[in-house]
Amino acid sequence: MMPFFNAFGKLKVFPLLLIISLISSVAFAQDLPCGSAIVNNRAMALDPAKAELQRKLHQEALDFTSTFNSLNRGAPKVIPVVVHVIHDGGPENISKDQVLDAIETINKDFSMVNSDLNMIVDDFVGIVGNPQVEFRLAQKDPNGNCTEGITRTRSALTFDAGENVKQLISWNTSMYLNIWVVDNLSNGAGGYSYYPGNAPGQYAEGIVVRNSQFGGIGESNGGNFSRRTLTHEIGHYLNLAHTWGSTNENAVESNCSSDDGVSDTPNTIGSDQNCVVAQETCGSLDNIQNYMDYSNCGRMFTQGQAARMNSALSSNDG
C-alpha cells in the first residue's frame, strides 16, 4: 500500500490510525450476512401450510438423527448443480474458474476434507459431522443436451437481484440445485435460500448469491466468510437454521432462548464476522467455527447438522 505523504514529502503520522480504521471498516463492510431467515419467516407467515410442513420436516429430522451415522455411510449423495451467471456484460460475468473454485470449496466442506479442519478447537473435534454430499456441475440440461453446468444470462437485474432473476432462467428444481450468481442483492444480503418446501414456486428453489461471496477467486472478496457463504446457504437449502435459530438477528442476548433444532450445537447468541473461539454466551462454549454461524472462521458442521441435512435429502416432503 502506498504511504500517505503531505505536500513536503513527509509521512503524515497523525491520521494513520484513522486511515487504518477506515480501511478496516470498508473491508468489513464488503461481506454481507445471510438473508435466508427473512425470506423463510415471511413465507411461513403468509402460508400456514408451509409452517406446518416445516414442523413435519423437523420431526422427521429428529427421528432420522436417532439412527444416523455421520462418519460411515458408504457412497456420498450426489446433487447435480447448475450455476446461472446473471450479468450485464461487465466483470459480474464471472469466469468459469471462479465457478469451479466455488464448487471445489463446497465439495471439500461437505465431505470433511477441508484443509482447515485441523484448526477446530478441541471441544468440538468429537462432534464434527460429515454430510457426505457431492456437488457436480450438470452434464445434461433439462432437454438432454450436453452442458458444462453453467449458464450466462444478460440482464441489468443482476445489480438489484432477488426472486426476479429466477424468472429469467430456472432449470427443473427437482433435478438440479439452481444457483443464481449476481452482482448485488436487493435485500442487502450476501446470499439467501429457502428451506425445503418454503419457496414461492418450484422454479424458485435454490440459492441466490453475490459474486463477491462466491468461491475465493475472481470477483470474490476472497476471505473465509466469502468463500464459505455458499456452504452456509446450502446448509439452509438442506434445512439448517443459523446456530442461534431462524432469525437474522445475531449477537443479541435473546438468542439464548431460541434454538436451531439440532441437539449438538450449543445455544448461542451468534457471532458477528469475528472469530473469538473462546466465546461463551449462553452458559457454554459457542461453536463459533460452525458454518451456520456468522463468524469469519467457519470450518465445520456437527454430526447433528449432517443428520438433519441427510434427512432433508431423504424426505418425500418439501
C-alpha positions in Angstrom: 0.0 0.0 0.0 1.4 3.5 -0.9 2.0 5.7 2.2 0.2 8.9 2.6 2.5 11.9 2.3 1.9 15.7 2.8 3.0 18.4 0.4 6.5 18.4 1.8 7.1 14.7 1.2 6.9 13.8 4.9 4.8 10.9 6.1 1.6 12.0 7.8 1.6 10.1 11.1 -1.3 11.7 13.0 -4.2 10.3 10.8 -2.6 6.9 10.4 -5.0 5.2 12.9 -7.9 6.9 11.3 -6.8 5.6 7.9 -6.4 2.1 9.2 -9.8 2.3 10.8 -11.4 3.4 7.6 -9.7 0.7 5.6 -10.8 -1.9 8.1 -14.4 -0.6 8.0 -14.5 -0.8 4.2 -13.0 -4.4 4.2 -15.5 -5.5 6.9 -18.5 -4.0 5.1 -17.7 -5.9 1.9 -19.0 -9.2 3.2 -22.8 -9.2 3.8 -24.8 -11.5 6.0 -27.4 -14.1 5.0 -31.0 -13.2 4.1 -32.4 -16.7 4.4 -34.3 -16.2 7.7 -36.1 -13.1 6.3 -37.5 -14.9 3.3 -38.3 -18.1 5.2 -40.1 -16.5 8.1 -42.1 -14.4 5.6 -43.0 -17.5 3.6 -44.3 -19.3 6.7 -46.2 -16.2 7.9 -48.0 -15.9 4.6 -48.8 -19.6 4.2 -49.7 -21.7 7.3 -49.2 -24.9 5.1 -45.5 -24.0 4.8 -45.2 -23.6 8.6 -46.9 -27.0 9.1 -44.5 -28.5 6.5 -41.5 -27.1 8.4 -42.8 -28.7 11.7 -43.2 -32.0 9.9 -39.7 -31.8 8.4 -38.3 -31.0 11.8 -39.9 -34.1 13.4 -38.6 -36.2 10.5 -35.1 -34.8 11.2 -35.4 -35.7 14.9 -36.4 -39.3 14.1 -33.7 -39.6 11.3 -31.0 -38.4 13.6 -31.5 -41.1 16.2 -30.3 -43.7 13.7 -27.8 -41.7 11.6 -24.1 -42.4 11.4 -22.4 -39.3 10.0 -18.9 -40.9 9.6 -19.5 -44.3 7.9 -22.3 -44.4 5.4 -20.7 -45.5 2.1 -21.1 -43.5 -1.1 -22.0 -39.8 -0.9 -25.3 -38.4 -2.1 -24.7 -36.6 -5.5 -26.5 -33.4 -6.2 -26.4 -32.1 -9.8 -25.8 -28.3 -9.9 -26.4 -25.6 -12.4 -24.8 -22.2 -11.9 -26.7 -19.3 -13.6 -24.4 -16.3 -14.0 -26.6 -13.2 -14.3 -24.6 -10.3 -15.8 -24.8 -7.2 -17.9 -21.6 -7.5 -19.8 -19.1 -6.4 -17.1 -16.9 -8.1 -14.6 -20.0 -9.6 -13.0 -19.9 -12.1 -15.8 -17.6 -14.2 -13.7 -15.1 -16.8 -15.1 -15.6 -20.5 -15.3 -12.5 -20.8 -13.0 -14.4 -18.9 -10.2 -17.4 -21.2 -10.6 -15.1 -24.3 -10.4 -13.4 -22.8 -7.3 -16.7 -22.4 -5.6 -17.8 -26.0 -6.4 -14.4 -27.3 -5.2 -14.9 -25.4 -1.9 -18.3 -26.8 -1.1 -17.3 -30.3 -2.1 -14.5 -30.2 0.5 -16.8 -28.7 3.1 -19.5 -31.3 2.6 -17.1 -34.3 2.7 -15.0 -33.2 5.7 -11.7 -32.8 3.7 -11.4 -29.0 4.0 -7.8 -28.1 4.7 -8.6 -26.0 7.8 -10.4 -28.9 9.6 -7.4 -29.3 11.8 -7.9 -25.8 13.3 -11.2 -26.7 15.0 -10.9 -26.2 18.8 -10.6 -29.4 20.9 -14.1 -29.1 22.5 -15.8 -29.7 19.1 -13.5 -32.1 17.4 -15.5 -35.1 18.7 -18.8 -33.9 17.1 -17.6 -32.8 13.6 -20.1 -34.2 11.1 -19.6 -35.4 7.6 -22.7 -34.7 5.4 -21.2 -36.8 2.6 -22.7 -34.8 -0.1 -21.1 -34.3 -3.5 -22.0 -31.4 -5.9 -21.4 -32.0 -9.6 -21.9 -29.4 -12.3 -24.6 -30.8 -14.6 -23.6 -32.5 -17.8 -27.0 -32.7 -19.3 -29.5 -29.8 -19.4 -33.3 -30.4 -19.0 -33.6 -31.1 -22.7 -30.9 -33.8 -22.6 -28.3 -31.6 -24.3 -24.7 -31.6 -23.2 -23.8 -28.7 -20.8 -21.0 -27.6 -18.6 -23.5 -26.8 -15.9 -23.0 -23.0 -16.3 -25.5 -20.7 -18.0 -25.0 -17.0 -18.7 -27.9 -14.6 -18.9 -27.5 -10.9 -19.7 -29.8 -8.7 -17.5 -29.4 -5.5 -15.5 -31.4 -7.3 -12.8 -28.0 -8.6 -11.6 -27.5 -5.2 -9.9 -30.8 -5.5 -7.9 -31.4 -9.2 -7.7 -33.8 -11.4 -5.8 -36.7 -13.5 -6.9 -36.7 -11.6 -10.1 -33.6 -13.3 -11.5 -35.2 -16.7 -11.0 -37.8 -15.7 -13.5 -35.1 -15.2 -16.1 -33.9 -18.7 -16.0 -34.5 -21.8 -13.8 -33.9 -25.4 -14.5 -36.1 -28.2 -13.0 -35.5 -27.7 -9.3 -36.4 -31.4 -8.6 -33.5 -32.4 -10.7 -30.9 -29.7 -10.1 -29.6 -27.4 -7.4 -30.0 -24.0 -9.1 -27.5 -21.3 -8.0 -28.0 -17.8 -9.3 -24.8 -15.7 -9.1 -25.5 -11.9 -9.2 -23.7 -8.7 -8.6 -25.9 -7.4 -5.8 -29.0 -8.4 -3.9 -31.8 -6.0 -3.3 -32.4 -7.2 0.3 -28.8 -6.3 1.2 -27.7 -9.9 1.9 -24.7 -11.8 0.7 -26.9 -14.7 -0.3 -30.1 -16.5 0.6 -32.0 -19.8 0.2 -35.4 -21.1 1.2 -35.8 -24.1 3.5 -37.2 -27.2 1.7 -40.7 -26.5 0.5 -40.7 -22.9 1.5 -40.1 -21.3 -1.9 -43.0 -19.4 -3.5 -42.9 -21.8 -6.5 -41.0 -24.8 -7.6 -38.9 -22.7 -10.1 -37.7 -20.7 -7.1 -36.0 -23.4 -5.1 -32.2 -22.8 -4.9 -29.7 -20.2 -3.9 -29.1 -16.6 -4.9 -25.6 -15.3 -4.0 -23.4 -12.3 -4.7 -20.4 -12.9 -7.0 -18.2 -11.2 -4.3 -19.1 -14.0 -1.9 -18.9 -16.9 -4.3 -15.8 -19.0 -4.2 -12.4 -17.5 -3.3 -11.0 -16.1 -6.6 -12.0 -13.7 -9.4 -14.7 -11.3 -8.3 -14.9 -12.8 -4.8 -13.7 -10.8 -1.8 -11.5 -13.9 -1.1 -11.8 -14.2 2.7 -13.1 -17.1 4.6 -16.5 -15.5 5.1 -16.9 -15.0 1.4 -15.6 -18.5 0.5 -18.0 -20.2 2.9 -21.1 -18.2 2.0 -22.2 -20.8 -0.5 -21.6 -23.6 2.1 -23.7 -21.6 4.6 -26.6 -21.1 2.1 -26.6 -24.8 1.0 -27.0 -25.5 4.7 -30.2 -23.5 4.6 -31.2 -25.2 1.4 -30.9 -28.6 3.2 -32.9 -27.4 6.2 -30.4 -26.0 8.6 -31.1 -22.8 10.6 -28.5 -20.5 11.9 -26.8 -21.8 15.1 -28.9 -19.4 17.2 -32.2 -20.2 15.4 -34.3 -19.0 12.4 -33.6 -15.3 12.7 -31.1 -12.8 11.1 -30.6 -11.1 14.4 -27.2 -12.4 15.5 -25.2 -11.4 18.6 -28.3 -10.5 20.7 -28.9 -11.9 24.2 -32.4 -13.0 23.4 -31.0 -15.7 21.1 -30.1 -17.8 24.2 -33.8 -18.6 24.5 -34.1 -19.8 20.9 -32.7 -22.9 19.2 -31.7 -24.3 15.8 -33.4 -27.7 16.3 -30.0 -29.5 16.4 -29.1 -31.1 19.7 -25.3 -31.0 19.5 -25.0 -27.3 18.5 -24.8 -25.3 21.8 -27.2 -22.5 22.3 -25.5 -19.2 21.3 -26.2 -15.6 20.5 -24.0 -16.0 17.4 -21.0 -14.0 16.3 -20.6 -11.1 14.0 -17.9 -11.8 11.4 -15.2 -12.3 14.1 -13.5 -15.4 15.4 -13.5 -15.5 19.2 -13.2 -19.3 19.7 -13.4 -18.9 23.5 -16.7 -17.1 23.3 -19.3 -18.3 25.9 -22.7 -16.6 25.6 -25.4 -19.0 26.8 -23.7 -20.9 29.6 -21.4 -23.0 27.4 -18.7 -22.6 24.8 -20.1 -21.4 21.5 -19.4 -23.4 18.3 -18.1 -20.3 16.6 -16.4 -22.3 13.8 -19.7 -23.7 12.6 -20.6 -22.9 9.0 -24.1 -21.8 10.2 -22.7 -19.0 12.4 -21.8 -15.6 11.1 -18.1 -16.0 12.1 -15.3 -15.5 9.7 -13.7 -18.8 10.6 -16.4 -21.4 9.6 -14.8 -24.8 9.3 -17.3 -27.5 10.3 -20.8 -28.9 10.6 -21.8 -31.0 13.6 -23.0 -34.6 13.4 -26.5 -33.4 14.2 -26.4 -31.0 11.3 -25.1 -33.6 9.0 -28.0 -35.8 10.0 -30.6 -33.1 9.6 -29.3 -32.3 6.0 -29.4 -36.0 5.1 -32.9 -36.2 6.5 -34.0 -33.4 4.1 -32.4 -35.3 1.2 -34.2 -38.5 2.1 -37.6 -36.9 2.7 -40.5 -37.2 0.4 -41.8 -33.9 1.7 -40.7 -30.4 0.8 
